[in-house]
Amino acid sequence: MILVTGATGFIGRALVRQLSETGGKVRVLLRSSPTSPRLPRGVPVEVAVVSLNDERGVRAALRGVDHIYHLASAGSLGRRGNLLNTDIEGTRVLAQAAKDAGIQRFIYLSHIGADRASAFPIQKAKGIAEEHIRRSSVPYTIIRSSIVFGPEDRFTNNLARLLRAVPGFFPIPNDGRRLLQPLWVEDLVTCLAWALQNPEMVNQTYEVGGSEYFTLRQILETLMNITHTRRVLLPLPTPYMRALLVMLDNFIPNFNISTYWLDYVAVNRTCPVDNLPRTFGLMPARFAYRLEYLARKPWYSEFAKRIQETFRL
């Protein structure tokens, strides 16, 4: 049995789908919520409704579990999230419970640049979480990922939506020249799945990213080409950019761009481009070749798709 935290996130949904397709029995850890969880449709999973901070509940959820994928993070929630409760304390509780339950492997999804001494909150939280896992003495594999993109992400989708909505000018933090290394979500979940099958990856930390480096400015220019929009990219100092994001988050429903995103693009977030082929034998997908999901489709195309999904269920 495999336990997955963060299964309702877009990476978690892709991972749960792949684990299920390969025949794995999956249990997902969900916190209590008034809304229905966004789990992948048609995928059989067991559900344990418990907070990561509930030590007794977490121990109960680990009964019969052999492996853990820990993806849960408050980073994507911005001001509504709590890094201390979820990323730091939640990981500590889960790692300690995993030790007591005799978990065979604890696989943790972290970020490139994770370091408890980091000046950026999300990187600092990830660094502390990694230390909790290492100190627990549970066999672990930590995968530090670059920024991830895919059909349900909060990166390319939200940027494309804003590019369409903002007239004329589009603000970017500072000069937009920090390097990013976008990684296709299916490549990442393949790495996560393969890590579980490779005993040589026990108690190791790996950094993975896409096959190309892009500045934020280049990424936005690529998205403008895909979405057929033209905007003037306007450099804005980071404090003003942060204030703008906070204001938009307050006034736009489902804004979904975390202020922590600014921390991620504040410095270069890259690793060697050959890490994925060398470590996992996998050639990562190229960024521009996987963005077809951002192109506008005729309304009748989406309508037909929903009809098909309804009858399939």
C-alpha positions as CSV (number, residue, x, y, z in Angstrom):
1,M,0.0,0.0,0.0
2,I,1.2,3.5,-0.9
3,L,0.2,6.6,1.0
4,V,0.1,9.9,-1.0
5,T,-0.2,13.3,0.6
6,G,-1.0,16.3,-1.5
7,A,-3.0,14.1,-3.8
8,T,-5.4,16.8,-4.8
9,G,-2.7,19.0,-6.2
10,F,-1.9,18.8,-9.9
11,I,1.3,16.9,-9.4
12,G,-0.4,14.6,-6.8
13,R,-3.3,13.8,-9.2
14,A,-0.8,12.9,-12.0
15,L,1.2,10.7,-9.5
16,V,-1.9,8.9,-8.2
17,R,-3.1,8.2,-11.7
18,Q,0.3,6.8,-12.7
19,L,0.7,4.7,-9.6
20,S,-2.8,3.2,-10.1
21,E,-2.1,2.4,-13.8
22,T,1.0,0.4,-12.7
23,G,-1.1,-1.6,-10.4
24,G,-0.3,0.0,-7.1
25,K,-2.8,0.2,-4.2
26,V,-3.0,3.9,-3.2
27,R,-4.3,5.6,-0.1
28,V,-4.6,9.3,-0.1
29,L,-4.4,11.6,2.9
30,L,-6.9,14.4,2.8
31,R,-7.6,17.1,5.2
32,S,-11.3,17.8,6.1
33,S,-12.9,20.2,3.7
34,P,-16.4,21.5,2.9
35,T,-15.8,21.0,-0.8
36,S,-15.3,17.7,-2.7
37,P,-11.6,16.8,-3.1
38,R,-10.1,17.1,-6.6
39,L,-9.0,13.5,-7.1
40,P,-8.4,12.0,-10.5
41,R,-11.6,10.5,-12.0
42,G,-12.0,6.8,-12.5
43,V,-9.0,6.0,-10.3
44,P,-9.6,3.6,-7.4
45,V,-8.1,4.9,-4.2
46,E,-8.6,4.6,-0.4
47,V,-9.2,7.9,1.4
48,A,-8.0,8.8,4.9
49,V,-9.4,12.2,6.1
50,V,-7.0,13.6,8.6
51,S,-4.8,16.6,9.1
52,L,-1.0,16.1,8.9
53,N,-0.8,17.7,12.4
54,D,-3.1,15.1,13.9
55,E,-0.5,12.6,15.1
56,R,-3.0,9.9,16.2
57,G,-4.9,10.2,12.9
58,V,-1.7,10.0,10.8
59,R,-0.6,6.9,12.7
60,A,-4.0,5.3,11.9
61,A,-3.8,6.3,8.3
62,L,-0.4,4.5,8.0
63,R,-1.8,1.1,9.0
64,G,-0.9,-1.4,6.2
65,V,1.2,1.2,4.4
66,D,4.6,0.3,3.0
67,H,5.6,3.5,1.1
68,I,4.9,7.2,1.4
69,Y,4.9,9.9,-1.2
70,H,4.9,13.2,0.6
71,L,3.8,16.0,-1.7
72,A,1.6,18.2,0.6
73,S,2.7,21.8,0.8
74,A,1.1,25.1,1.8
75,G,3.3,27.0,-0.7
76,S,0.7,27.2,-3.4
77,L,-1.9,28.7,-1.0
78,G,-0.1,31.9,-0.5
79,R,-1.4,33.9,2.5
80,R,-4.1,31.3,3.1
81,G,-1.5,28.6,3.7
82,N,0.6,27.9,6.7
83,L,4.2,26.7,6.0
84,L,4.9,26.0,9.7
85,N,1.8,23.8,10.1
86,T,1.9,21.9,6.8
87,D,5.5,21.9,5.5
88,I,7.5,21.9,8.7
89,E,5.4,20.5,11.6
90,G,3.3,18.3,9.3
91,T,6.4,16.7,7.8
92,R,7.8,16.1,11.3
93,V,4.7,14.3,12.5
94,L,4.5,12.2,9.3
95,A,8.2,11.3,9.4
96,Q,8.0,10.2,13.1
97,A,4.9,8.2,12.5
98,A,6.5,6.6,9.4
99,K,9.5,5.5,11.6
100,D,7.2,3.9,14.2
101,A,5.2,2.2,11.4
102,G,8.3,0.7,9.8
103,I,7.8,2.4,6.5
104,Q,10.1,1.0,3.8
105,R,10.6,4.2,1.8
106,F,9.6,7.9,2.3
107,I,9.8,9.8,-0.9
108,Y,9.6,13.6,-0.5
109,L,9.0,16.2,-3.2
110,S,11.1,19.3,-2.4
111,H,12.3,22.4,-4.3
112,I,15.6,23.2,-5.9
113,G,17.2,25.7,-3.5
114,A,15.7,24.1,-0.3
115,D,17.9,25.2,2.6
116,R,17.0,25.9,6.2
117,A,19.3,28.9,6.0
118,S,17.5,30.4,3.0
119,A,16.1,33.9,3.2
120,F,13.0,32.7,1.2
121,P,10.2,31.2,3.4
122,I,9.2,28.4,1.0
123,Q,12.8,27.3,0.5
124,K,13.5,27.6,4.2
125,A,10.4,25.5,5.1
126,K,11.4,22.8,2.5
127,G,15.0,22.7,3.9
128,I,13.7,22.2,7.5
129,A,11.2,19.5,6.3
130,E,14.1,17.6,4.6
131,E,16.0,17.6,7.9
132,H,13.1,16.2,9.8
133,I,13.0,13.3,7.2
134,R,16.7,12.6,7.4
135,R,16.7,12.6,11.2
136,S,13.8,10.2,11.4
137,S,16.0,7.3,10.2
138,V,13.3,6.2,7.8
139,P,14.7,5.1,4.4
140,Y,14.1,8.2,2.2
141,T,14.5,9.6,-1.2
142,I,14.3,13.4,-1.7
143,I,13.7,14.8,-5.1
144,R,14.2,18.5,-5.5
145,S,12.3,19.7,-8.5
146,S,12.5,22.8,-10.6
147,I,9.2,24.6,-11.5
148,V,6.7,22.1,-12.9
149,F,4.2,22.7,-15.7
150,G,1.3,20.8,-17.1
151,P,-2.4,21.1,-18.1
152,E,-3.6,21.7,-14.5
153,D,-0.7,23.7,-13.1
154,R,-0.8,27.1,-11.4
155,F,2.2,28.4,-13.3
156,T,1.6,28.5,-17.1
157,N,-2.2,28.4,-16.8
158,N,-2.4,31.4,-14.5
159,L,0.2,33.4,-16.4
160,A,-1.7,32.7,-19.7
161,R,-5.0,33.8,-18.0
162,L,-3.4,37.0,-16.8
163,L,-1.8,37.7,-20.1
164,R,-5.2,37.5,-21.7
165,A,-6.9,39.6,-19.0
166,V,-4.4,42.5,-18.6
167,P,-4.6,45.1,-21.4
168,G,-1.4,46.6,-22.9
169,F,1.2,46.1,-20.2
170,F,2.2,43.0,-18.1
171,P,4.3,43.5,-15.0
172,I,7.2,41.2,-14.3
173,P,9.4,41.2,-11.2
174,N,12.6,43.2,-11.6
175,D,14.1,42.6,-15.1
176,G,12.6,39.1,-15.6
177,R,16.0,37.6,-16.3
178,R,16.2,35.0,-13.6
179,L,16.6,31.5,-15.0
180,L,14.0,28.8,-14.7
181,Q,14.0,25.2,-15.9
182,P,10.4,24.1,-16.5
183,L,9.8,20.4,-16.0
184,W,6.9,18.5,-17.6
185,V,4.7,17.1,-14.9
186,E,4.6,13.6,-16.4
187,D,8.4,13.5,-16.4
188,L,8.4,14.4,-12.7
189,V,5.9,11.8,-11.7
190,T,7.8,9.2,-13.7
191,C,10.9,10.1,-11.7
192,L,8.9,9.8,-8.5
193,A,7.6,6.4,-9.5
194,W,11.0,5.0,-10.6
195,A,12.6,6.2,-7.4
196,L,10.5,3.7,-5.5
197,Q,11.7,0.8,-7.6
198,N,15.4,1.7,-7.3
199,P,17.1,0.6,-4.1
200,E,20.3,2.6,-5.0
201,M,18.3,5.8,-4.4
202,V,17.7,5.1,-0.7
203,N,18.9,7.9,1.5
204,Q,19.8,10.1,-1.5
205,T,18.8,13.6,-2.6
206,Y,18.4,14.4,-6.3
207,E,17.7,17.7,-8.2
208,V,15.7,17.4,-11.4
209,G,14.6,19.9,-14.1
210,G,13.8,20.3,-17.7
211,S,16.1,20.1,-20.7
212,E,16.3,23.9,-21.2
213,Y,16.9,27.1,-19.3
214,F,14.6,30.1,-19.8
215,T,14.4,33.5,-18.3
216,L,11.0,34.5,-17.0
217,R,10.8,37.0,-19.8
218,Q,11.4,34.2,-22.4
219,I,8.7,32.1,-20.8
220,L,6.2,34.9,-21.0
221,E,7.1,35.5,-24.6
222,T,6.5,31.8,-25.3
223,L,3.1,31.9,-23.6
224,M,2.1,35.0,-25.6
225,N,2.9,33.1,-28.8
226,I,0.8,30.2,-27.7
227,T,-2.1,32.3,-26.6
228,H,-1.9,34.8,-29.5
229,T,-1.6,37.8,-27.2
230,R,0.8,40.7,-27.3
231,R,1.7,42.6,-24.1
232,V,4.5,45.0,-23.2
233,L,6.5,43.4,-20.4
234,L,7.0,46.0,-17.7
235,P,9.7,45.5,-15.1
236,L,8.5,46.2,-11.6
237,P,10.6,46.1,-8.4
238,T,9.8,43.1,-6.2
239,P,8.2,45.0,-3.3
240,Y,5.7,46.6,-5.7
241,M,5.1,43.3,-7.4
242,R,4.4,41.6,-4.1
243,A,2.0,44.4,-3.2
244,L,0.3,44.0,-6.5
245,L,-0.2,40.3,-6.1
246,V,-1.6,40.7,-2.6
247,M,-4.1,43.3,-3.9
248,L,-5.2,41.1,-6.8
249,D,-5.5,38.1,-4.5
250,N,-7.9,40.1,-2.4
251,F,-10.1,41.4,-5.2
252,I,-10.0,38.5,-7.8
253,P,-11.8,35.3,-6.9
254,N,-9.7,32.2,-7.4
255,F,-6.6,34.3,-8.3
256,N,-4.4,31.3,-7.4
257,I,-1.0,33.0,-7.8
258,S,0.9,32.7,-4.5
259,T,3.2,35.5,-3.4
260,Y,5.7,32.7,-2.7
261,W,6.0,32.5,-6.5
262,L,8.0,35.7,-6.4
263,D,10.5,34.0,-4.1
264,Y,10.9,31.2,-6.5
265,V,11.8,33.6,-9.4
266,A,13.9,35.9,-7.3
267,V,17.1,33.9,-8.0
268,N,18.1,31.3,-10.6
269,R,16.3,28.0,-9.9
270,T,18.2,25.5,-12.0
271,C,20.2,22.3,-11.9
272,P,22.4,20.6,-14.6
273,V,20.3,19.8,-17.7
274,D,21.7,16.2,-17.8
275,N,20.5,15.3,-14.3
276,L,17.3,13.6,-15.5
277,P,18.9,11.6,-18.3
278,R,21.9,10.7,-16.2
279,T,20.0,9.7,-13.1
280,F,16.7,8.4,-14.4
281,G,17.6,7.6,-18.0
282,L,14.7,9.9,-19.1
283,M,14.9,12.7,-21.7
284,P,12.7,15.5,-20.4
285,A,10.0,17.0,-22.7
286,R,10.8,20.4,-24.2
287,F,8.8,23.3,-22.8
288,A,7.4,24.8,-26.0
289,Y,6.3,21.4,-27.3
290,R,4.0,20.7,-24.4
291,L,1.9,23.8,-24.2
292,E,-1.0,22.9,-26.5
293,Y,-3.3,22.8,-23.5
294,L,-3.1,26.6,-23.4
295,A,-4.4,27.2,-26.9
296,R,-8.0,28.3,-27.0
297,K,-10.4,25.6,-28.2
298,P,-13.9,26.1,-29.8
299,W,-16.7,26.0,-27.3
300,Y,-18.2,23.0,-28.9
301,S,-15.0,21.0,-28.5
302,E,-15.1,21.4,-24.7
303,F,-18.8,20.7,-24.7
304,A,-18.3,17.4,-26.6
305,K,-15.5,16.4,-24.2
306,R,-17.8,16.9,-21.2
307,I,-20.5,14.8,-22.8
308,Q,-18.0,12.0,-23.4
309,E,-16.8,12.1,-19.8
310,T,-20.4,12.0,-18.5
311,F,-21.2,8.9,-20.5
312,R,-17.9,7.3,-19.6
313,L,-18.8,7.6,-15.9
